[in-house]
Amino acid sequence: MKAEKSILPGAGSLIGKKSGAAAERAAQIVFTACASFAILAVASITLYLVLSGTPAIFQVGLKEILFSTVWAPTAAQPRYGILYVILTSVVGTGLAILLGVPVGILTAVFLAEVADERVAAVVKPAVELLAGIPSVIYGLLGIYLLNPAMYRLERWLFRDSATHQFTGGANLLSAVIVLAIMILPTVINISETAIRAVPPSIKAASLALGGSRIQTIFKSILPAAKSGIVTAVVLGVGRAIGEAMAITLVSGSSVNAPLPFRSVRFLTTAIVSEMGYSSGTHRQMLFTIGLVLFVFIMVINLILTRVLKKGGQTP
């Protein structure tokens, strides 16, 4: 009996090692399955969009779709040009980035490096509340608060014009402002996390070398947090490009050239506004617009990521 008892501790250690190895193998299988599922989801979406969006390209013609400005799918002789819709998405998203990203990054700097605890305790929940507001609420607020203000500005600017078509405030400028506000929570939260993750030694070294507080922030901390800030900008752009409901309410949803005081239609709003009653080639064209939007998002994200990372490299 004593001999058997002396063997038990070694046997228990062996069993523990085998159990640990089995748990690691199981965890590896689970992680691999999750990663494979994510890849499969992206591949499935891509394949579905390609299969659903290409038939209209062969029927209508790629040149007509991408370079024509006339969108009249229900006319006696239907036209399916989406050039103005593509330009509106490009211009609107670009302006929203120019307006929202600097405000978001500077707010993140304020929360992480400048604000005291009492101020941060007020600003931080407000930013998180912005992230939790449904997009349709942004649209409703835009209709009742932003559009009337834009309409007053429009009437003042074009008071002597005999050719301007008044939009009632539902125009590209209103859509850009709403998009800029909507991307703020994403940019602020991720940028703040990236800034707080910068090692304190970088800040201490800059201050020790005689750098001021502002110089330390912009010359040392922000470059060190570049990767996280790039991620924040890319995710914010993705939300701006993919937003539909709020933009449908405040943009006017008319196919026009992307001018500030013109009612416009984005790629997303083109799908939302017409999917309910479309059929035949018209419905296939909406899937083609979805395919164009998918490619557009991928290209914008790749370009933006490369430009921002290259711009943040130190010589």
C-alpha positions as protocol buffer text, in pm:
chain_id: "A"
residue {
  index: 1
  type: MET
  ca { x: 0 y: 0 z: 0 }
}
residue {
  index: 2
  type: LYS
  ca { x: 280 y: 242 z: 80 }
}
residue {
  index: 3
  type: ALA
  ca { x: 447 y: 168 z: -251 }
}
residue {
  index: 4
  type: GLU
  ca { x: 122 y: 236 z: -436 }
}
residue {
  index: 5
  type: LYS
  ca { x: 78 y: 566 z: -251 }
}
residue {
  index: 6
  type: SER
  ca { x: 427 y: 680 z: -346 }
}
residue {
  index: 7
  type: ILE
  ca { x: 344 y: 633 z: -714 }
}
residue {
  index: 8
  type: LEU
  ca { x: 24 y: 837 z: -706 }
}
residue {
  index: 9
  type: PRO
  ca { x: 180 y: 1190 z: -701 }
}
residue {
  index: 10
  type: GLY
  ca { x: 375 y: 1121 z: -1021 }
}
residue {
  index: 11
  type: ALA
  ca { x: 71 y: 972 z: -1187 }
}
residue {
  index: 12
  type: GLY
  ca { x: -135 y: 1275 z: -1092 }
}
residue {
  index: 13
  type: SER
  ca { x: 124 y: 1508 z: -1244 }
}
residue {
  index: 14
  type: LEU
  ca { x: 118 y: 1305 z: -1566 }
}
residue {
  index: 15
  type: ILE
  ca { x: -262 y: 1315 z: -1579 }
}
residue {
  index: 16
  type: GLY
  ca { x: -253 y: 1692 z: -1518 }
}
residue {
  index: 17
  type: LYS
  ca { x: -13 y: 1745 z: -1807 }
}
residue {
  index: 18
  type: LYS
  ca { x: -232 y: 1537 z: -2037 }
}
residue {
  index: 19
  type: SER
  ca { x: -541 y: 1731 z: -1930 }
}
residue {
  index: 20
  type: GLY
  ca { x: -361 y: 2060 z: -1992 }
}
residue {
  index: 21
  type: ALA
  ca { x: -249 y: 1950 z: -2337 }
}
residue {
  index: 22
  type: ALA
  ca { x: -602 y: 1838 z: -2423 }
}
residue {
  index: 23
  type: ALA
  ca { x: -743 y: 2173 z: -2309 }
}
residue {
  index: 24
  type: GLU
  ca { x: -489 y: 2359 z: -2523 }
}
residue {
  index: 25
  type: ARG
  ca { x: -578 y: 2148 z: -2826 }
}
residue {
  index: 26
  type: ALA
  ca { x: -947 y: 2208 z: -2768 }
}
residue {
  index: 27
  type: ALA
  ca { x: -892 y: 2583 z: -2732 }
}
residue {
  index: 28
  type: GLN
  ca { x: -685 y: 2586 z: -3051 }
}
residue {
  index: 29
  type: ILE
  ca { x: -964 y: 2406 z: -3238 }
}
residue {
  index: 30
  type: VAL
  ca { x: -1224 y: 2653 z: -3107 }
}
residue {
  index: 31
  type: PHE
  ca { x: -1012 y: 2957 z: -3200 }
}
residue {
  index: 32
  type: THR
  ca { x: -939 y: 2816 z: -3545 }
}
residue {
  index: 33
  type: ALA
  ca { x: -1309 y: 2747 z: -3600 }
}
residue {
  index: 34
  type: CYS
  ca { x: -1401 y: 3105 z: -3503 }
}
residue {
  index: 35
  type: ALA
  ca { x: -1137 y: 3252 z: -3733 }
}
residue {
  index: 36
  type: SER
  ca { x: -1249 y: 3022 z: -4016 }
}
residue {
  index: 37
  type: PHE
  ca { x: -1611 y: 3128 z: -3960 }
}
residue {
  index: 38
  type: ALA
  ca { x: -1513 y: 3495 z: -3992 }
}
residue {
  index: 39
  type: ILE
  ca { x: -1326 y: 3425 z: -4316 }
}
residue {
  index: 40
  type: LEU
  ca { x: -1616 y: 3215 z: -4445 }
}
residue {
  index: 41
  type: ALA
  ca { x: -1863 y: 3495 z: -4366 }
}
residue {
  index: 42
  type: VAL
  ca { x: -1661 y: 3751 z: -4563 }
}
residue {
  index: 43
  type: ALA
  ca { x: -1614 y: 3509 z: -4853 }
}
residue {
  index: 44
  type: SER
  ca { x: -1986 y: 3424 z: -4856 }
}
residue {
  index: 45
  type: ILE
  ca { x: -2091 y: 3791 z: -4858 }
}
residue {
  index: 46
  type: THR
  ca { x: -1845 y: 3866 z: -5136 }
}
residue {
  index: 47
  type: LEU
  ca { x: -1963 y: 3571 z: -5345 }
}
residue {
  index: 48
  type: TYR
  ca { x: -2330 y: 3657 z: -5293 }
}
residue {
  index: 49
  type: LEU
  ca { x: -2279 y: 4019 z: -5395 }
}
residue {
  index: 50
  type: VAL
  ca { x: -2082 y: 3919 z: -5702 }
}
residue {
  index: 51
  type: LEU
  ca { x: -2344 y: 3666 z: -5812 }
}
residue {
  index: 52
  type: SER
  ca { x: -2634 y: 3905 z: -5744 }
}
residue {
  index: 53
  type: GLY
  ca { x: -2471 y: 4222 z: -5876 }
}
residue {
  index: 54
  type: THR
  ca { x: -2311 y: 4109 z: -6200 }
}
residue {
  index: 55
  type: PRO
  ca { x: -2625 y: 4017 z: -6403 }
}
residue {
  index: 56
  type: ALA
  ca { x: -2731 y: 4382 z: -6426 }
}
residue {
  index: 57
  type: ILE
  ca { x: -2382 y: 4477 z: -6542 }
}
residue {
  index: 58
  type: PHE
  ca { x: -2416 y: 4245 z: -6842 }
}
residue {
  index: 59
  type: GLN
  ca { x: -2770 y: 4367 z: -6915 }
}
residue {
  index: 60
  type: VAL
  ca { x: -2717 y: 4742 z: -6876 }
}
residue {
  index: 61
  type: GLY
  ca { x: -2344 y: 4777 z: -6942 }
}
residue {
  index: 62
  type: LEU
  ca { x: -2068 y: 4883 z: -6707 }
}
residue {
  index: 63
  type: LYS
  ca { x: -2010 y: 5211 z: -6890 }
}
residue {
  index: 64
  type: GLU
  ca { x: -2378 y: 5310 z: -6863 }
}
residue {
  index: 65
  type: ILE
  ca { x: -2386 y: 5225 z: -6492 }
}
residue {
  index: 66
  type: LEU
  ca { x: -2067 y: 5397 z: -6382 }
}
residue {
  index: 67
  type: PHE
  ca { x: -2051 y: 5699 z: -6613 }
}
residue {
  index: 68
  type: SER
  ca { x: -2411 y: 5796 z: -6681 }
}
residue {
  index: 69
  type: THR
  ca { x: -2574 y: 6056 z: -6456 }
}
residue {
  index: 70
  type: VAL
  ca { x: -2937 y: 5967 z: -6530 }
}
residue {
  index: 71
  type: TRP
  ca { x: -3113 y: 5739 z: -6282 }
}
residue {
  index: 72
  type: ALA
  ca { x: -3467 y: 5666 z: -6407 }
}
residue {
  index: 73
  type: PRO
  ca { x: -3541 y: 5297 z: -6343 }
}
residue {
  index: 74
  type: THR
  ca { x: -3919 y: 5331 z: -6380 }
}
residue {
  index: 75
  type: ALA
  ca { x: -3922 y: 5537 z: -6701 }
}
residue {
  index: 76
  type: ALA
  ca { x: -4054 y: 5406 z: -7031 }
}
residue {
  index: 77
  type: GLN
  ca { x: -3691 y: 5370 z: -7135 }
}
residue {
  index: 78
  type: PRO
  ca { x: -3513 y: 5294 z: -6805 }
}
residue {
  index: 79
  type: ARG
  ca { x: -3175 y: 5452 z: -6731 }
}
residue {
  index: 80
  type: TYR
  ca { x: -2946 y: 5319 z: -6460 }
}
residue {
  index: 81
  type: GLY
  ca { x: -2662 y: 5568 z: -6430 }
}
residue {
  index: 82
  type: ILE
  ca { x: -2516 y: 5600 z: -6079 }
}
residue {
  index: 83
  type: LEU
  ca { x: -2225 y: 5839 z: -6136 }
}
residue {
  index: 84
  type: TYR
  ca { x: -2382 y: 6113 z: -5923 }
}
residue {
  index: 85
  type: VAL
  ca { x: -2461 y: 5859 z: -5651 }
}
residue {
  index: 86
  type: ILE
  ca { x: -2099 y: 5740 z: -5642 }
}
residue {
  index: 87
  type: LEU
  ca { x: -1964 y: 6097 z: -5640 }
}
residue {
  index: 88
  type: THR
  ca { x: -2204 y: 6188 z: -5359 }
}
residue {
  index: 89
  type: SER
  ca { x: -2075 y: 5899 z: -5145 }
}
residue {
  index: 90
  type: VAL
  ca { x: -1714 y: 5996 z: -5216 }
}
residue {
  index: 91
  type: VAL
  ca { x: -1762 y: 6369 z: -5150 }
}
residue {
  index: 92
  type: GLY
  ca { x: -1994 y: 6322 z: -4852 }
}
residue {
  index: 93
  type: THR
  ca { x: -1770 y: 6067 z: -4682 }
}
residue {
  index: 94
  type: GLY
  ca { x: -1459 y: 6276 z: -4750 }
}
residue {
  index: 95
  type: LEU
  ca { x: -1613 y: 6590 z: -4602 }
}
residue {
  index: 96
  type: ALA
  ca { x: -1738 y: 6397 z: -4299 }
}
residue {
  index: 97
  type: ILE
  ca { x: -1385 y: 6266 z: -4243 }
}
residue {
  index: 98
  type: LEU
  ca { x: -1235 y: 6614 z: -4273 }
}
residue {
  index: 99
  type: LEU
  ca { x: -1489 y: 6748 z: -4026 }
}
residue {
  index: 100
  type: GLY
  ca { x: -1522 y: 6463 z: -3778 }
}
residue {
  index: 101
  type: VAL
  ca { x: -1179 y: 6299 z: -3754 }
}
residue {
  index: 102
  type: PRO
  ca { x: -982 y: 6605 z: -3630 }
}
residue {
  index: 103
  type: VAL
  ca { x: -1252 y: 6679 z: -3372 }
}
residue {
  index: 104
  type: GLY
  ca { x: -1253 y: 6315 z: -3261 }
}
residue {
  index: 105
  type: ILE
  ca { x: -875 y: 6286 z: -3227 }
}
residue {
  index: 106
  type: LEU
  ca { x: -843 y: 6617 z: -3043 }
}
residue {
  index: 107
  type: THR
  ca { x: -1123 y: 6514 z: -2808 }
}
residue {
  index: 108
  type: ALA
  ca { x: -941 y: 6187 z: -2740 }
}
residue {
  index: 109
  type: VAL
  ca { x: -623 y: 6384 z: -2664 }
}
residue {
  index: 110
  type: PHE
  ca { x: -821 y: 6606 z: -2429 }
}
residue {
  index: 111
  type: LEU
  ca { x: -966 y: 6310 z: -2241 }
}
residue {
  index: 112
  type: ALA
  ca { x: -640 y: 6117 z: -2220 }
}
residue {
  index: 113
  type: GLU
  ca { x: -386 y: 6394 z: -2157 }
}
residue {
  index: 114
  type: VAL
  ca { x: -547 y: 6726 z: -2067 }
}
residue {
  index: 115
  type: ALA
  ca { x: -878 y: 6689 z: -1881 }
}
residue {
  index: 116
  type: ASP
  ca { x: -883 y: 6636 z: -1507 }
}
residue {
  index: 117
  type: GLU
  ca { x: -1083 y: 6352 z: -1358 }
}
residue {
  index: 118
  type: ARG
  ca { x: -1396 y: 6558 z: -1291 }
}
residue {
  index: 119
  type: VAL
  ca { x: -1420 y: 6691 z: -1646 }
}
residue {
  index: 120
  type: ALA
  ca { x: -1338 y: 6352 z: -1798 }
}
residue {
  index: 121
  type: ALA
  ca { x: -1611 y: 6196 z: -1584 }
}
residue {
  index: 122
  type: VAL
  ca { x: -1862 y: 6421 z: -1761 }
}
residue {
  index: 123
  type: VAL
  ca { x: -1727 y: 6410 z: -2116 }
}
residue {
  index: 124
  type: LYS
  ca { x: -1660 y: 6035 z: -2132 }
}
residue {
  index: 125
  type: PRO
  ca { x: -2020 y: 5925 z: -2058 }
}
residue {
  index: 126
  type: ALA
  ca { x: -2147 y: 6182 z: -2309 }
}
residue {
  index: 127
  type: VAL
  ca { x: -1928 y: 6030 z: -2579 }
}
residue {
  index: 128
  type: GLU
  ca { x: -2043 y: 5679 z: -2490 }
}
residue {
  index: 129
  type: LEU
  ca { x: -2403 y: 5798 z: -2503 }
}
residue {
  index: 130
  type: LEU
  ca { x: -2344 y: 5922 z: -2858 }
}
residue {
  index: 131
  type: ALA
  ca { x: -2229 y: 5572 z: -2952 }
}
residue {
  index: 132
  type: GLY
  ca { x: -2547 y: 5418 z: -2812 }
}
residue {
  index: 133
  type: ILE
  ca { x: -2797 y: 5645 z: -2989 }
}
residue {
  index: 134
  type: PRO
  ca { x: -2970 y: 5464 z: -3280 }
}
residue {
  index: 135
  type: SER
  ca { x: -2901 y: 5610 z: -3622 }
}
residue {
  index: 136
  type: VAL
  ca { x: -3269 y: 5684 z: -3683 }
}
residue {
  index: 137
  type: ILE
  ca { x: -3260 y: 5921 z: -3385 }
}
residue {
  index: 138
  type: TYR
  ca { x: -2978 y: 6115 z: -3549 }
}
residue {
  index: 139
  type: GLY
  ca { x: -3196 y: 6137 z: -3857 }
}
residue {
  index: 140
  type: LEU
  ca { x: -3498 y: 6263 z: -3664 }
}
residue {
  index: 141
  type: LEU
  ca { x: -3289 y: 6523 z: -3483 }
}
residue {
  index: 142
  type: GLY
  ca { x: -3146 y: 6624 z: -3818 }
}
residue {
  index: 143
  type: ILE
  ca { x: -3495 y: 6674 z: -3961 }
}
residue {
  index: 144
  type: TYR
  ca { x: -3624 y: 6884 z: -3673 }
}
residue {
  index: 145
  type: LEU
  ca { x: -3308 y: 7074 z: -3572 }
}
residue {
  index: 146
  type: LEU
  ca { x: -3048 y: 7072 z: -3849 }
}
residue {
  index: 147
  type: ASN
  ca { x: -3260 y: 7090 z: -4162 }
}
residue {
  index: 148
  type: PRO
  ca { x: -3450 y: 7406 z: -4057 }
}
residue {
  index: 149
  type: ALA
  ca { x: -3119 y: 7578 z: -3977 }
}
residue {
  index: 150
  type: MET
  ca { x: -2975 y: 7472 z: -4313 }
}
residue {
  index: 151
  type: TYR
  ca { x: -3291 y: 7595 z: -4486 }
}
residue {
  index: 152
  type: ARG
  ca { x: -3257 y: 7939 z: -4326 }
}
residue {
  index: 153
  type: LEU
  ca { x: -2894 y: 7953 z: -4438 }
}
residue {
  index: 154
  type: GLU
  ca { x: -2995 y: 7837 z: -4786 }
}
residue {
  index: 155
  type: ARG
  ca { x: -3263 y: 8105 z: -4820 }
}
residue {
  index: 156
  type: TRP
  ca { x: -3014 y: 8372 z: -4709 }
}
residue {
  index: 157
  type: LEU
  ca { x: -2741 y: 8258 z: -4950 }
}
residue {
  index: 158
  type: PHE
  ca { x: -2970 y: 8218 z: -5252 }
}
residue {
  index: 159
  type: ARG
  ca { x: -3219 y: 8496 z: -5177 }
}
residue {
  index: 160
  type: ASP
  ca { x: -3147 y: 8665 z: -5511 }
}
residue {
  index: 161
  type: SER
  ca { x: -3119 y: 8348 z: -5720 }
}
residue {
  index: 162
  type: ALA
  ca { x: -3386 y: 8273 z: -5979 }
}
residue {
  index: 163
  type: THR
  ca { x: -3258 y: 7926 z: -6068 }
}
residue {
  index: 164
  type: HIS
  ca { x: -3175 y: 7763 z: -5734 }
}
residue {
  index: 165
  type: GLN
  ca { x: -3401 y: 7476 z: -5632 }
}
residue {
  index: 166
  type: PHE
  ca { x: -3458 y: 7506 z: -5258 }
}
residue {
  index: 167
  type: THR
  ca { x: -3426 y: 7183 z: -5064 }
}
residue {
  index: 168
  type: GLY
  ca { x: -3589 y: 7271 z: -4734 }
}
residue {
  index: 169
  type: GLY
  ca { x: -3255 y: 7202 z: -4565 }
}
residue {
  index: 170
  type: ALA
  ca { x: -3238 y: 6836 z: -4675 }
}
residue {
  index: 171
  type: ASN
  ca { x: -2911 y: 6853 z: -4865 }
}
residue {
  index: 172
  type: LEU
  ca { x: -2552 y: 6731 z: -4881 }
}
residue {
  index: 173
  type: LEU
  ca { x: -2432 y: 6970 z: -4611 }
}
residue {
  index: 174
  type: SER
  ca { x: -2685 y: 6837 z: -4361 }
}
residue {
  index: 175
  type: ALA
  ca { x: -2584 y: 6479 z: -4441 }
}
residue {
  index: 176
  type: VAL
  ca { x: -2214 y: 6560 z: -4393 }
}
residue {
  index: 177
  type: ILE
  ca { x: -2275 y: 6718 z: -4051 }
}
residue {
  index: 178
  type: VAL
  ca { x: -2481 y: 6419 z: -3935 }
}
residue {
  index: 179
  type: LEU
  ca { x: -2216 y: 6174 z: -4059 }
}
residue {
  index: 180
  type: ALA
  ca { x: -1939 y: 6370 z: -3887 }
}
residue {
  index: 181
  type: ILE
  ca { x: -2127 y: 6356 z: -3557 }
}
residue {
  index: 182
  type: MET
  ca { x: -2199 y: 5985 z: -3595 }
}
residue {
  index: 183
  type: ILE
  ca { x: -1834 y: 5887 z: -3644 }
}
residue {
  index: 184
  type: LEU
  ca { x: -1718 y: 6084 z: -3339 }
}
residue {
  index: 185
  type: PRO
  ca { x: -1777 y: 5810 z: -3075 }
}
residue {
  index: 186
  type: THR
  ca { x: -1581 y: 5551 z: -3272 }
}
residue {
  index: 187
  type: VAL
  ca { x: -1288 y: 5782 z: -3338 }
}
residue {
  index: 188
  type: ILE
  ca { x: -1281 y: 5921 z: -2983 }
}
residue {
  index: 189
  type: ASN
  ca { x: -1305 y: 5592 z: -2792 }
}
residue {
  index: 190
  type: ILE
  ca { x: -1050 y: 5396 z: -2995 }
}
residue {
  index: 191
  type: SER
  ca { x: -808 y: 5690 z: -3022 }
}
residue {
  index: 192
  type: GLU
  ca { x: -827 y: 5753 z: -2647 }
}
residue {
  index: 193
  type: THR
  ca { x: -752 y: 5387 z: -2577 }
}
residue {
  index: 194
  type: ALA
  ca { x: -454 y: 5400 z: -2812 }
}
residue {
  index: 195
  type: ILE
  ca { x: -321 y: 5719 z: -2652 }
}
residue {
  index: 196
  type: ARG
  ca { x: -354 y: 5578 z: -2300 }
}
residue {
  index: 197
  type: ALA
  ca { x: -165 y: 5266 z: -2412 }
}
residue {
  index: 198
  type: VAL
  ca { x: 146 y: 5467 z: -2500 }
}
residue {
  index: 199
  type: PRO
  ca { x: 424 y: 5379 z: -2252 }
}
residue {
  index: 200
  type: PRO
  ca { x: 475 y: 5654 z: -1992 }
}
residue {
  index: 201
  type: SER
  ca { x: 849 y: 5646 z: -2065 }
}
residue {
  index: 202
  type: ILE
  ca { x: 789 y: 5811 z: -2403 }
}
residue {
  index: 203
  type: LYS
  ca { x: 613 y: 6105 z: -2243 }
}
residue {
  index: 204
  type: ALA
  ca { x: 873 y: 6128 z: -1966 }
}
residue {
  index: 205
  type: ALA
  ca { x: 1160 y: 6123 z: -2215 }
}
residue {
  index: 206
  type: SER
  ca { x: 1006 y: 6405 z: -2420 }
}
residue {
  index: 207
  type: LEU
  ca { x: 949 y: 6622 z: -2117 }
}
residue {
  index: 208
  type: ALA
  ca { x: 1297 y: 6547 z: -1986 }
}
residue {
  index: 209
  type: LEU
  ca { x: 1447 y: 6669 z: -2315 }
}
residue {
  index: 210
  type: GLY
  ca { x: 1272 y: 7003 z: -2274 }
}
residue {
  index: 211
  type: GLY
  ca { x: 963 y: 6947 z: -2483 }
}
residue {
  index: 212
  type: SER
  ca { x: 652 y: 7138 z: -2385 }
}
residue {
  index: 213
  type: ARG
  ca { x: 325 y: 6965 z: -2307 }
}
residue {
  index: 214
  type: ILE
  ca { x: 183 y: 7036 z: -2654 }
}
residue {
  index: 215
  type: GLN
  ca { x: 505 y: 6929 z: -2825 }
}
residue {
  index: 216
  type: THR
  ca { x: 506 y: 6607 z: -2626 }
}
residue {
  index: 217
  type: ILE
  ca { x: 149 y: 6529 z: -2727 }
}
residue {
  index: 218
  type: PHE
  ca { x: 187 y: 6598 z: -3099 }
}
residue {
  index: 219
  type: LYS
  ca { x: 552 y: 6494 z: -3150 }
}
residue {
  index: 220
  type: SER
  ca { x: 577 y: 6192 z: -2921 }
}
residue {
  index: 221
  type: ILE
  ca { x: 245 y: 6056 z: -2793 }
}
residue {
  index: 222
  type: LEU
  ca { x: 34 y: 6076 z: -3110 }
}
residue {
  index: 223
  type: PRO
  ca { x: 304 y: 5920 z: -3335 }
}
residue {
  index: 224
  type: ALA
  ca { x: 343 y: 5639 z: -3081 }
}
residue {
  index: 225
  type: ALA
  ca { x: -35 y: 5583 z: -3086 }
}
residue {
  index: 226
  type: LYS
  ca { x: -47 y: 5597 z: -3467 }
}
residue {
  index: 227
  type: SER
  ca { x: -161 y: 5238 z: -3520 }
}
residue {
  index: 228
  type: GLY
  ca { x: -462 y: 5268 z: -3290 }
}
residue {
  index: 229
  type: ILE
  ca { x: -559 y: 5606 z: -3433 }
}
residue {
  index: 230
  type: VAL
  ca { x: -546 y: 5467 z: -3787 }
}
residue {
  index: 231
  type: THR
  ca { x: -778 y: 5188 z: -3676 }
}
residue {
  index: 232
  type: ALA
  ca { x: -1016 y: 5443 z: -3524 }
}
residue {
  index: 233
  type: VAL
  ca { x: -1025 y: 5647 z: -3844 }
}
residue {
  index: 234
  type: VAL
  ca { x: -1080 y: 5341 z: -4064 }
}
residue {
  index: 235
  type: LEU
  ca { x: -1368 y: 5216 z: -3846 }
}
residue {
  index: 236
  type: GLY
  ca { x: -1519 y: 5563 z: -3838 }
}
residue {
  index: 237
  type: VAL
  ca { x: -1501 y: 5586 z: -4216 }
}
residue {
  index: 238
  type: GLY
  ca { x: -1664 y: 5245 z: -4242 }
}
residue {
  index: 239
  type: ARG
  ca { x: -1957 y: 5365 z: -4037 }
}
residue {
  index: 240
  type: ALA
  ca { x: -1986 y: 5685 z: -4239 }
}
residue {
  index: 241
  type: ILE
  ca { x: -1989 y: 5497 z: -4570 }
}
residue {
  index: 242
  type: GLY
  ca { x: -2233 y: 5231 z: -4452 }
}
residue {
  index: 243
  type: GLU
  ca { x: -2486 y: 5460 z: -4281 }
}
residue {
  index: 244
  type: ALA
  ca { x: -2828 y: 5464 z: -4447 }
}
residue {
  index: 245
  type: MET
  ca { x: -3122 y: 5548 z: -4223 }
}
residue {
  index: 246
  type: ALA
  ca { x: -3008 y: 5884 z: -4085 }
}
residue {
  index: 247
  type: ILE
  ca { x: -2877 y: 5995 z: -4424 }
}
residue {
  index: 248
  type: THR
  ca { x: -3203 y: 5902 z: -4594 }
}
residue {
  index: 249
  type: LEU
  ca { x: -3388 y: 6138 z: -4361 }
}
residue {
  index: 250
  type: VAL
  ca { x: -3161 y: 6442 z: -4391 }
}
residue {
  index: 251
  type: SER
  ca { x: -3015 y: 6429 z: -4744 }
}
residue {
  index: 252
  type: GLY
  ca { x: -3330 y: 6465 z: -4955 }
}
residue {
  index: 253
  type: SER
  ca { x: -3259 y: 6137 z: -5141 }
}
residue {
  index: 254
  type: SER
  ca { x: -3259 y: 6288 z: -5492 }
}
residue {
  index: 255
  type: VAL
  ca { x: -3002 y: 6198 z: -5757 }
}
residue {
  index: 256
  type: ASN
  ca { x: -2811 y: 6521 z: -5817 }
}
residue {
  index: 257
  type: ALA
  ca { x: -2453 y: 6641 z: -5840 }
}
residue {
  index: 258
  type: PRO
  ca { x: -2290 y: 6651 z: -5494 }
}
residue {
  index: 259
  type: LEU
  ca { x: -2313 y: 7024 z: -5426 }
}
residue {
  index: 260
  type: PRO
  ca { x: -2356 y: 7155 z: -5067 }
}
residue {
  index: 261
  type: PHE
  ca { x: -2711 y: 7286 z: -5106 }
}
residue {
  index: 262
  type: ARG
  ca { x: -2849 y: 7015 z: -5335 }
}
residue {
  index: 263
  type: SER
  ca { x: -3063 y: 6719 z: -5234 }
}
residue {
  index: 264
  type: VAL
  ca { x: -2847 y: 6413 z: -5292 }
}
residue {
  index: 265
  type: ARG
  ca { x: -2853 y: 6036 z: -5272 }
}
residue {
  index: 266
  type: PHE
  ca { x: -2578 y: 5815 z: -5131 }
}
residue {
  index: 267
  type: LEU
  ca { x: -2511 y: 5455 z: -5237 }
}
residue {
  index: 268
  type: THR
  ca { x: -2671 y: 5322 z: -4920 }
}
residue {
  index: 269
  type: THR
  ca { x: -2980 y: 5540 z: -4946 }
}
residue {
  index: 270
  type: ALA
  ca { x: -3026 y: 5438 z: -5310 }
}
residue {
  index: 271
  type: ILE
  ca { x: -3069 y: 5078 z: -5196 }
}
residue {
  index: 272
  type: VAL
  ca { x: -3290 y: 5155 z: -4896 }
}
residue {
  index: 273
  type: SER
  ca { x: -3524 y: 5394 z: -5073 }
}
residue {
  index: 274
  type: GLU
  ca { x: -3608 y: 5167 z: -5369 }
}
residue {
  index: 275
  type: MET
  ca { x: -3568 y: 4804 z: -5259 }
}
residue {
  index: 276
  type: GLY
  ca { x: -3929 y: 4784 z: -5139 }
}
residue {
  index: 277
  type: TYR
  ca { x: -4090 y: 4829 z: -5479 }
}
residue {
  index: 278
  type: SER
  ca { x: -3817 y: 4725 z: -5725 }
}
residue {
  index: 279
  type: SER
  ca { x: -3836 y: 4423 z: -5953 }
}
residue {
  index: 280
  type: GLY
  ca { x: -3657 y: 4275 z: -6253 }
}
residue {
  index: 281
  type: THR
  ca { x: -3358 y: 4468 z: -6381 }
}
residue {
  index: 282
  type: HIS
  ca { x: -3430 y: 4748 z: -6136 }
}
residue {
  index: 283
  type: ARG
  ca { x: -3389 y: 4511 z: -5842 }
}
residue {
  index: 284
  type: GLN
  ca { x: -3076 y: 4359 z: -5992 }
}
residue {
  index: 285
  type: MET
  ca { x: -2933 y: 4709 z: -6027 }
}
residue {
  index: 286
  type: LEU
  ca { x: -2980 y: 4768 z: -5655 }
}
residue {
  index: 287
  type: PHE
  ca { x: -2766 y: 4461 z: -5590 }
}
residue {
  index: 288
  type: THR
  ca { x: -2513 y: 4605 z: -5833 }
}
residue {
  index: 289
  type: ILE
  ca { x: -2511 y: 4924 z: -5628 }
}
residue {
  index: 290
  type: GLY
  ca { x: -2448 y: 4707 z: -5322 }
}
residue {
  index: 291
  type: LEU
  ca { x: -2153 y: 4549 z: -5502 }
}
residue {
  index: 292
  type: VAL
  ca { x: -2019 y: 4894 z: -5593 }
}
residue {
  index: 293
  type: LEU
  ca { x: -2059 y: 5001 z: -5230 }
}
residue {
  index: 294
  type: PHE
  ca { x: -1874 y: 4691 z: -5111 }
}
residue {
  index: 295
  type: VAL
  ca { x: -1583 y: 4756 z: -5347 }
}
residue {
  index: 296
  type: PHE
  ca { x: -1590 y: 5125 z: -5258 }
}
residue {
  index: 297
  type: ILE
  ca { x: -1558 y: 5051 z: -4885 }
}
residue {
  index: 298
  type: MET
  ca { x: -1269 y: 4810 z: -4940 }
}
residue {
  index: 299
  type: VAL
  ca { x: -1079 y: 5052 z: -5165 }
}
residue {
  index: 300
  type: ILE
  ca { x: -1131 y: 5351 z: -4932 }
}
residue {
  index: 301
  type: ASN
  ca { x: -1020 y: 5154 z: -4626 }
}
residue {
  index: 302
  type: LEU
  ca { x: -709 y: 5019 z: -4801 }
}
residue {
  index: 303
  type: ILE
  ca { x: -610 y: 5362 z: -4933 }
}
residue {
  index: 304
  type: LEU
  ca { x: -679 y: 5534 z: -4602 }
}
residue {
  index: 305
  type: THR
  ca { x: -485 y: 5276 z: -4404 }
}
residue {
  index: 306
  type: ARG
  ca { x: -184 y: 5298 z: -4634 }
}
residue {
  index: 307
  type: VAL
  ca { x: -184 y: 5678 z: -4648 }
}
residue {
  index: 308
  type: LEU
  ca { x: -220 y: 5724 z: -4272 }
}
residue {
  index: 309
  type: LYS
  ca { x: 45 y: 5464 z: -4189 }
}
residue {
  index: 310
  type: LYS
  ca { x: 287 y: 5610 z: -4442 }
}
residue {
  index: 311
  type: GLY
  ca { x: 219 y: 5961 z: -4315 }
}
residue {
  index: 312
  type: GLY
  ca { x: 291 y: 5851 z: -3960 }
}
residue {
  index: 313
  type: GLN
  ca { x: 629 y: 5692 z: -4039 }
}
residue {
  index: 314
  type: THR
  ca { x: 927 y: 5877 z: -3906 }
}
residue {
  index: 315
  type: PRO
  ca { x: 1212 y: 5932 z: -4152 }
}
